[in-house]
């Protein structure tokens, strides 16, 4: 018994030493800190928004973070993706892995899991179904609808964030207690519209939106329901404008997701209106991703030996890269291929067929 008491005192001291400044903040306190340490959060996308959210939640002592990202670090990411450095870009380190390494150095007392994957109907429930909260760090409408389907189906809240140019949006969704994302945005836009590849993005708006996301996460995890956001927030950091729309009454009874419980993205079979695209733009790197029709693991070693005679090949334990003149192909173990240097989905698909095989 005495040993138990001693251990408890040592643990208390440890928690106090690390987290005292936020435990002194009354809405968190000791009880809130204990809740954070027991919480499980998934972050989808470890780019600009995701790295900032992950940094905050790691330092705050959220006990478990699953870091999901499909991409690797490049020099053009460093302007706004706060956890990465030049060494990560030179090593072609996957963002999920590079983020885990940085975050583990910041807080070794929490559990961090890196998942190198594209969120898809096949893996979304497995990756998001066992956490207390989901954070949106994506740059992609389709993935947000997929997150929303899991959220509605499983009753798991998610925190939305989006940034472009100097502007950002943020909201908190916890259906059925709140409207869902589809109540506000019934369908993805026909085209990706403006992306950070075409109109750019500046880092300060990323920090602001991701910090609002992290704050909403902390509020939910310490169960401060009274302060959870109930507005869709729209900020332009360059124009210095801040707008909010109250969304408490925005629930749409005809919403396919939270009204009819029809999960068109999660259940989207190939060819269906909302099926997972095989080919998609990857924002921030002028690249097109092609994914295999069915999930599969590829042997990077075997393909590397085939590619040696074609062009310059580089490899690490997570991916394989081939440079043919101005085209750069990057193949991941889950069979996804990033094609840089082409401007059409058809050309990207042809590279996939030719160099990986469907
Ligand atoms: Zn809805």
Boltz pocket constraint, residues with backbone or C-beta under 6 A from the ligand:
constraints:
  - pocket:
      binder: B
      contacts: [[A, 179], [A, 180], [A, 181], [A, 182], [A, 183], [A, 184], [A, 252], [A, 255], [A, 256], [A, 257], [A, 258], [A, 259]]
      max_distance: 6.0
